[in-house]
Amino acid sequence: MSHQQRHDRYTAALALLGSPEAIIRLGGALALVELADDWLTDETDPQEYGRRKAQTIITTLCAYICSPFQLAHDYERLMGDQPQGLPPQQARRFRAEKTELAAEAQVRGRILTEIHDRVRWEPSDGGQPATNTAPDPEKVTAGLWSHLRFDFSGAVFFYPVDFTQSYWGAGANFRGCTYRDQARFTRSIYGADALFDRSVYHGEAFLSDSVYRAGLA
């Protein structure tokens, strides 16, 4: 596939990501994920060139995750049951907002799943990863995206976050995030700075059995 074709795919995916329809936004996000994989696995271009192109896509996906979503501020209200005795118009609005919040949570949650699948480390010997113990960075194989930079600073996660067994080779920025649901970061490896400070956790958070090879905040 030519560079121009990939550029056209990138432009089209960005347009989908800006759609008012959640299912179309998800399609745009998945198209970007596929394109990043293509750049990183294409052996016809210099490796660094493919990395730069993939990094642009990662930055775009992270920016989407960090972008404000107004209904997230009403998380507690919308995650509960519909209040009794609401007038019909308010009841319809409540149901519509609840559906919209759930749809956007599905889009953003799926993006995190795709990222997790590509930063997840595996044992180099092909065996099963040990549980309840920190990994040995010398005995694992990093994920396809593990060498890229991820900046989720300031994100409001109104859906579960699962980055268990991740390898963040270029570090990860989760500074100032808000977690409305569970957050799992256990058995992860951070090859550069890991930033978690100034974050707020409303649900359970798991960060044990991890390896930090640089700064931790």
DOMIGU-687771 format. One record per residue: x, y, z of N, C-alpha, C in turn. Coordinates in steps of 0.001 Angstrom, whole numbers, padded with zeros to 6 digits, always signed. Layout:
<nodes>
XYZXYZXYZ...
</nodes>
This chain:
<nodes>
+000844-001196+000000+000000+000000+000000+000884+001252+000000+000567+002206-000843+001381+003412-000967+001168+004344+000218+002102+005286+000384+001970+006281+001446+000709+007121+001244+000397+007449+000011-000786+008256-000255-002060+007521+000147-002101+006230-000138-003272+005441+000252-003429+005420+001773-002316+005290+002488-002380+005298+003944-002803+006680+004466-002300+007718+003810-002701+009067+004199-004203+009241+004007-004728+008746+002902-006163+008846+002632-006966+008058+003672-006463+006889+004053-007135+006091+005096-007142+006835+006428-006028+007492+006742-005925+008247+007988-006933+009397+008005-007005+010119+006902-007935+011250+006809-009382+010778+006937-009701+009668+006274-011062+009130+006334-011398+008658+007747-010446+008023+008421-010678+007535+009781-010894+008689+010743-010137+009780+010574-010329+010951+011421-011731+011526+011256-012218+011533+010031-013569+012037+009774-014601+011175+010491-014407+009867+010466-015328+008961+011161-015271+009174+012669-014083+009433+013185-013908+009629+014622-014648+010866+015110-014939+011777+014217-015676+012983+014581-017172+012894+014337-017661+011711+014006-019087+011535+013716-019937+011697+014974-021180+012151+014846-022075+012211+015998-022598+010843+016419-022381+009814+015599-022867+008482+015900-021755+007643+016526-022045+007061+017687-021022+006304+018420-020473+005142+017606-021327+004416+016925-020879+003238+016182-019940+003644+015040-020153+004815+014471-019279+005296+013410-017956+005775+014000-018008+006433+015148-016765+006834+015817-015904+005607+016136-016553+004534+016579-015826+003309+016876-015161+002762+015612-015874+002801+014506-015301+002350+013241-014072+003160+012864-014126+004464+013095-012973+005313+012812-011788+004961+013690-012054+004716+014971-010984+004353+015904-010332+003036+015495-011144+002046+015137-010593+000745+014753-009806+000841+013447-010235+001725+012564-009488+001938+011319-008116+002537+011623-008046+003431+012601-006762+004014+012993-005850+002959+013619-006429+002102+014443-005650+001014+015057-005029+000128+013977-005833-000242+013005-005345-001100+011914-004244-000403+011123-004403+000895+010921-003413+001645+010161-002088+001729+010923-002159+001922+012237-000933+001947+013044-000205+000605+012950-000954-000473+013009-000343-001803+012855+000356-001930+011501-000294-001416+010466+000288-001492+009131+001623-000740+009064+001661+000441+009656+002896+001221+009626+004020+000495+010361+003693-000135+011473+004724-000771+012293+005212-002105+011731+004417-002726+010903+004788-004043+010373+005241-003992+008917+005198-002809+008306+005625-002664+006918+007150-002629+006853+007743-003619+006228+009198-003721+006163+009790-002991+004956+008939-002350+004162+009449-001647+002981+009915-000238+003319+009521+000295+004478+009928+001629+004908+010914+001517+006063+011752+002531+006271+012627+002535+007445+011801+002415+008725+012304+001664+009684+011559+001405+010912+011164+002692+011632+012071+003650+011684+011793+004895+012403+010674+005679+011730+010606+005608+010406+009529+006295+009680+008180+005712+010071+008076+004385+010097+006840+003742+010493+006467+004067+011929+007468+004156+012792+007200+004505+014194+006605+005902+014324+007161+006835+013573+006650+008207+013634+005196+008258+013178+004891+007551+012111+003522+007530+011609+002579+006872+012621+003022+005764+013212+002203+005089+014211+002027+005965+015448+003087+006677+015838+002994+007552+017004+001945+008642+016798+001862+009166+015596+000835+010169+015298-000558+009603+015554-000761+008367+015171-002056+007721+015385-002306+007496+016869-001292+007032+017606-001441+006821+019044-001796+008134+019732-001125+009195+019339-001407+010511+019920-002850+010916+019662-003352+010608+018479-004742+010917+018132-005715+010117+018999-005437+008831+019178-006312+007989+019992-006292+008432+021454-005114+008768+021963-005020+009242+023347-005778+010564+023516-005669+011435+022526-006382+012710+022590-007894+012484+022634-008365+011501+021893-009799+011181+021931-010205+010706+023325-009402+009815+023919-009701+009318+025261-009719+010461+026267-008837+011432+026088-008728+012550+027030-009747+013652+026775-010396+013628+025634-011333+014699+025298-012531+014681+026248-013023+015854+026626-014163+015908+027562-015416+015280+026960-016177+014639+027812-017492+014125+027418-018463+014583+028497-019348+015492+028130-020143+016222+029111-020926+015316+030045-021501+014255+029525-022343+013395+030361-021535+012617+031404-020220+012574+031237-019394+011899+032242-019498+012590+033597-019818+013876+033579-019975+014607+034842-021230+014162+035593-022153+013521+034888-023385+013022+035502-023332+011513+035680-022126+010982+035820-021914+009538+035894-022764+008892+036974-022712+009413+038188-023440+008799+039303-024938+008774+039026-025467+009873+038523-026905+009948+038246-027309+008979+037139-026533+008945+036073-026925+008151+034916-026636+006664+035081-025747+006310+035986-025483+004901+036232-026524+004283+037159-027322+005122+037785-028372+004629+038666-029661+004359+037921-030666+003958+038662-031982+003720+038069-032684+005037+037802-033614+004983+036907-034406+006172+036612-035209+006563+037840-035126+007821+038255-035889+008267+039432-037396+008077+039229-038054+007723+040278-039501+007536+040222-040210+008882+040076-041304+008874+039359-042161+010040+039280-041698+011142+038354-040746+010866+037478-040306+011891+036534-041397+012167+035509-041579+013439+035140-042497+013737+034032-042013+013024+032760-042922+012691+031851-042549+011930+030650-041373+012516+029879-041345+013828+029723-040257+014429+028952-038911+014237+029659-038888+014415+030986-037646+014219+031729-037233+012747+031756-038213+011856+031797-037913+010424+031772-037275+010035+030446-037802+010562+029348-037223+010271+028029-035803+010816+027935-035598+012010+028483-034261+012601+028456-033283+011766+029287-033729+011299+030443-032858+010465+031278-032442+009213+030525-033387+008542+029898-033070+007303+029168-032134+007579+028003-032360+008704+027302-031512+009050+026160-030087+009340+026615-029942+010068+027709-028605+010397+028213-027898+009152+028739-028639+008276+029391-028054+007027+029893-027531+006179+028735-028308+006112+027657-027904+005356+026477-026687+005979+025816-026675+007297+025742-025552+008001+025111-024260+007803+025906-024352+007864+027230-023172+007647+028067-022641+006227+027893-023531+005260+027874-023116+003865+027708-022469+003645+026346-023001+004283+025312-022443+004118+023963-021034+004696+023886-020829+005856+024492-019498+006455+024447-018509+005674+025309-018994+005138+026423-018139+004284+027249-017686+003059+026456-018563+002530+025618-018199+001372+024796-017122+001750+023775-017245+002922+023164-016250+003367+022191-014892+003522+022862-014861+004253+023960-013583+004528+024620-013011+003265+025259-013876+002454+025814-013403+001206+026388-012796+000296+025343-013380+000269+024159-012844-000569+023081-011473-000050+022624-011307+001268+022587-010008+001829+022230-008955+001388+023236-009289+001445+024527-008338+000998+025544-008024-000486+025388-009019-001282+025051-008792-002715+024842-007814-002951+023693-007992-002214+022608-007098-002362+021455-005676-001948+021822-005549-000878+022590-004222-000453+023046-003615-001520+023952-004415-002002+024903-003918-003015+025838-003421-004252+025096-004158-004678+024097-003763-005856+023326-002382-005674+022687-002000-004422+022430-000766-004157+021702+000389-003685+022589+000119-003439+023859+001214-003130+024793+001405-004264+025800+000607-005269+025706+000679-006395+026636+001937-007224+026385+002679-007532+027434+003872-008369+027294+003496-009840+027456+004337-010690+026899+004184-012134+027029+005527-012736+027421+005523-013853+028131+006792-014515+028469+007569-014886+027210+008857-014619+027232+009685-014896+026051+009758-016379+025723+009568-017222+026739+009663-018666+026494+008353-019264+026003+007330-018412+025819+006059-018895+025312+005177-019534+026354+005599-019521+027612+004805-020120+028672+003731-019185+029192+003119-019581+030287+002086-018773+030910+002726-017760+031865+002235-016524+031872+002800-015533+032801+002484-015891+034243+003457-015672+035111+003245-015926+036536+002309-014873+037101+001504-015272+038066+000588-014347+038715+001111-014006+040104+000677-012863+040602+001033-012413+041952+002534-012247+042148+003234-011902+041082+004664-011623+041184+005057-010651+040082+006048-009810+040363+006494-008836+039370+007216-009537+038226+007021-009100+037007+007689-009734+035860+009169-009369+035800+009948-010218+035168+011354-009946+034892+011432-009339+033490+011796-008066+033372+011817-007422+032051+012715-008122+031041+013688-008890+031529+014595-009581+030616+014010-010882+030080+012859-011261+030607+012283-012549+030209+010893-012401+029586+010626-011221+029049+009334-010995+028418+009538-010425+027022+008499-010560+026215+008462-009954+024891+007437-008841+024907+007871-007648+024574+006983-006489+024612+005956-006557+023479+004887-005772+023625+003857-005716+022602+004277-004862+021412+003507-004944+020351+003819-004231+019108+003900-002720+019327+003056-002190+020230+003014-000751+020474+003784-000332+021724+004472-001257+022359+005074-000963+023659+006145+000122+023610+006754+000339+022460+007829+001323+022362+007314+002719+022058+006005+002902+021953+005429+004206+021645+005027+004938+022926+004810+006233+022818+004467+007069+023970+002954+007181+024111+002486+007114+025356+001052+007206+025632+000809+008277+026686-000017+009235+026341-000324+010343+027243-001838+010403+027463-002264+009922+028625-003685+009948+028985-003960+011008+030048-003030+011924+030244-003147+012877+031345-004471+013643+031305-005105+013722+032464-006351+014457+032595-007588+013727+032134-007451+012490+031703-008609+011743+031197-009583+011409+032326-010852+011394+031993-011894+010916+032906-012356+009572+032370-012006+008510+033085-012364+007159+032658-013688+006775+033318-014783+006887+032585-016098+006529+033119-016473+005111+032680-015491+004248+032696-015601+002842+032288-014375+002150+032874-014382+000835+033002-013233+000142+033593-011964+000324+032764-010843+000390+033458-009533+000483+032815-008735-000769+033182-008324-001522+032185-007543-002737+032437-006280-002709+031590-005161-002375+032251-003849-002425+031604-002949-003417+032332-003541-004484+032824-002772-005553+033452-001738-006112+032470-000547-006403+032992+000496-007061+032203+000883-006237+030977+001025-004932+031165+001409-004054+030061+002887-003712+030122+003458-003453+028964+004856-003045+028857+004869-001660+028213+005166-000643+029031+005206+000728+028558+006680+001107+028361+007236+000802+027217+008663+001006+026987+009082+002461+026964+008202+003339+026514+008507+004766+026450+007808+005527+027566+007319+004809+028564+006630+005449+029682+005149+005624+029423+004458+006038+030469+003014+006246+030358+002609+007388+031278+001803+008273+030765+001362+009434+031529-000121+009304+031854-000414+009019+033118-001787+008959+033617-001997+010042+034676-001233+011087+034600-001288+012166+035591-002642+012881+035553-003200+013104+036732-004421+013897+036823-005657+013232+036258-005669+011905+036209-006834+011191+035675-007883+010954+036761-009096+010745+036327-010195+010382+037219-010734+009028+036790-010814+008114+037746-011277+006750+037463-012612+006533+038162-013660+006397+037392-014993+006187+037954-015268+004720+038242-014500+003833+037658-014686+002400+037812-013338+001792+038202-013213+000504+038107-011960-000159+038454-010818+000281+037544-009606+000278+038127-008392+000566+037366-007377-000517+037696-006927-001229+036682-005995-002347+036876-004706-002098+036084-003589-002050+036825-002280-001854+036216-001265-002880+036727-001719-003958+037316-000812-004922+037948+000106-005613+036928+001260-006063+037442+002236-006849+036685+002662-006141+035393+002844-004824+035508+003254-004046+034336+004715-003625+034445+005278-003268+033304+006665-002837+033221+006697-001437+032614+007422-000537+033287+007537+000838+032819+009003+001112+032504+009325+001225+031220+010695+001440+030804+011128+002883+030902+010200+003795+031067+010477+005217+031246+009527+005722+032330+009452+007013+032510+008676+007567+033620+007221+007089+033610+006748+006747+034796+005344+006364+034997+004705+007436+035877+003711+008122+035350+003110+009258+036045+001659+008952+036398+001395+008874+037701+000045+008604+038186-000417+009651+039199+000391+010635+039468+000074+011595+040525-001129+012470+040163-001703+013043+041203-002853+013950+041099-004072+013283+040468-004179+011975+040627-005323+011233+040083-006337+010951+041188-007563+010703+040784-008655+010441+041721-009277+009094+041365-009401+008232+042372-009944+006884+042159-011253+006732+042931-012338+006543+042208-013639+006326+042838-013930+004840+043018-013201+003996+042292-013358+002553+042413-012061+001931+042880-011996+000617+042821-010782-000085+043234-009654+000177+042230-008430+000267+042752-007255+000467+041912-006208-000575+042279-005635-001203+041260-004647-002264+041459-003386-001915+040667-002270-001722+041387-001018-001352+040732+000155-002188+041236-000113-003297+041869+000938-004087+042506+001743-004913+041497+002874-005446+041988+003716-006377+041220+004159-005803+039886+004521-004522+039893+004985-003871+038671+006456-003482+038797+007072-003221+037663+008491-002875+037611+008630-001469+037040+009324-000609+037780+009528+000777+037358+011028+000988+037134+011426+001175+035888+012846+001281+035540+013295+002727+035416+012389+003651+035686+012730+005076+035648+011944+005768+036759+011513+006993+036533+010818+007746+037573+009396+007274+037788+008898+007475+039000+007522+007148+039362+006947+008312+040140+005805+008805+039682+005138+009904+040375+003651+009616+040444
</nodes>
